[in-house]
Amino acid sequence: MRLPMLVSLNRLFRTMRNDGFPETLLLEDGLRRVTALLPLSWEAHLTVDQDRDSRDTLVVLGGPAGGGGTDSVEAKRGSASQLNRLVATLRARQRETGLPALFLSDYIGPAARRVLTEAGVSYADATGWVRLVSDDPLILLTGAGAERSPRATESAAVVRLNGVATSRVIRALSAVEVPIGVRELATVAQVSPGSVSKLLATLTAEGIVDRVARGGVTNVRRRSLLRRWVQDYGYATTNHGLGYWLAPRGLAHVTDRLAQQERVTITGSSAARRMLPPDKTSVVPLRLLALYAGSPATLARQLGLVEADAPMANVVIAFPQDERILPGPGEPVTLAPTALVLADLLTLPGRSDAEAEQLMDALAATDPSWKE
């Protein structure tokens, strides 16, 4: 007997009609992406469940000898402005129907894919991302799609997360308490509300932030936020005046002399060590000292450093893309903002990415928003 894959869409259809978006495209794209991954002996088609009062739309998957699978599905354009609420709805539907859930969308970003996977919810989007799992019968379909939301290129949303305003908003989102409104977030980040709105459109589409109807942020997946940022940001590629240096007398000697310098900010491994709880030891030894300075060449000279090739260097100094992170004249050496330290660790050479994971794990111990 062939088992149907149930797609419960009636409630969301009304929402999509109000948005002027033809819901049939989600069904057709989702069906097409799933069908493309099926063995040749399997098939899939759309129908309507006549046995339920809601008249749910169905996708029927059928295999040889009557094999198949059944899923209860939601469909929505975008990953949903309230991803946690979406997941709760899908899990409630699973309990109601006794069937596993499948989510269809035009695009499902990496943060949303991780949340859905952890919740045991299958998904498929129009760009090709597919993860359909069933225990009985045993089914696993996976497919890869676009790295970024196609909708970002069709609107005023930020496409590349590499500008100064974007950096300021990301640093603010990594530190503020939520819920927070667009204007309040703009004030904290010291950017225009328009810059905030454009970035939030991208982050919402990719499932990194949740928002209310009026635009305020209710949840931030901070680990996912950092991973999305470093797709476009890099310590060596985004900042300016980058120089590689060798400390002839060792890094400890350089660190001791830093306190005497001006307009210097510490990032990378050295900063991460100071941000870890007192009972935690870094997972790797300090091999590269990363700094920001108002004048990298002048600082290198004052610290007695020798210019070196990148593979041989144990000190790297850059002029920051956003000069605001530097202390003022006469002010003591500072640590870079936590989000920037993490972004630098994720883009510096060596095993600095392991230090980033350790620091995010430490942050997650007291702040759940760093868990995903």
VENURQUI-V388624 format. One record per backbone hydrogen bond with DSSP energy under -1.0 kcal/mol. CO is the residue of the C=O (numbers start at 1). NH is the residue of the N-H. If there is no record, write none. Layout:
# VENURQUI-V388624
co->{CO:CO}
nh->{NH:NH}
This chain:
# VENURQUI-V388624
co->{5:9:10:12:13:14:15:16:17:22:23:24:25:26:27:28:29:30:31:32:34:35:39:43:45:47:52:56:57:58:59:60:62:63:64:67:72:74:81:82:83:84:85:86:87:88:89:90:91:92:93:94:100:101:102:103:104:105:109:110:111:112:113:114:115:116:117:122:123:124:125:129:130:131:132:134:139:141:143:149:151:160:163:164:165:166:167:168:169:170:172:172:180:181:182:183:184:185:186:186:192:193:194:195:196:197:198:198:199:200:201:202:203:203:204:206:208:210:210:212:216:217:219:220:221:222:223:224:225:226:228:229:229:234:240:243:244:245:245:246:247:250:251:252:253:254:257:258:263:264:265:266:268:269:271:272:277:289:290:291:292:295:296:297:298:299:300:301:306:309:309:314:315:316:317:318:319:322:323:328:334:337:338:339:340:341:342:344:351:351:352:353:354:355:356:357:358:359:360:363:363:367:368:369}
nh->{59:13:14:16:17:18:19:21:20:25:27:28:29:30:31:32:33:34:35:36:37:38:42:62:60:58:55:49:7:47:5:45:43:66:67:63:102:104:211:86:87:88:89:90:91:92:93:94:95:96:97:98:72:122:74:124:76:126:113:114:115:116:117:118:119:121:120:103:131:105:128:125:143:123:141:139:134:132:130:152:154:162:167:168:169:170:171:172:173:174:175:176:217:185:186:187:188:189:190:191:196:197:198:199:200:201:158:202:203:204:205:206:208:209:207:112:221:218:219:215:212:180:210:222:225:226:227:228:229:230:231:232:233:238:319:317:308:314:315:306:250:254:255:256:257:258:260:261:294:334:292:336:272:273:275:276:280:316:267:318:265:299:300:301:302:303:305:304:246:312:313:289:245:291:243:293:240:325:326:331:266:341:342:343:344:345:346:348:354:355:356:357:358:359:360:361:362:363:364:366:367:370:371:222}
